[in-house]
Amino acid sequence: MVVGVMQVELFIHGAQNLKAKRAVVKSLIGRCRARFPVSCAEVGHRDLWQRTTIGFTIVEKDEASADRILQKVIVELERSSLAEIIRQDMELIHY
């Protein structure tokens, strides 16, 4: 069993207040939850208008599957054009 953990820091274009930021974050999290078997939540920069950090986790049978799905999440975030990826950190933990 492999647990994949990923943090993605994003810059949100055009957010002028926290309400606009929350709408973008909610949209991104909803899209990822609907398309991939991941758990995700906003885990950082909650009080800044144009930055956020979203955490993702997945449990898979092997490293290749977990890595492939997390890479697809990155592609989905890039494709959305709602935010720009500033940084991403991924770790695969074997049990």
Buried (B, 14 or more C-beta within 10 A) or exposed (E): EBBBBBBBBBBBEEBEEEEBBBEBBEEBBEBBBEEBEBEBEBBEBEEBBBBBBBBBBBBBEEEEBBBEBBEBBBEBBEEBEBBEEEEBEBEBEEE
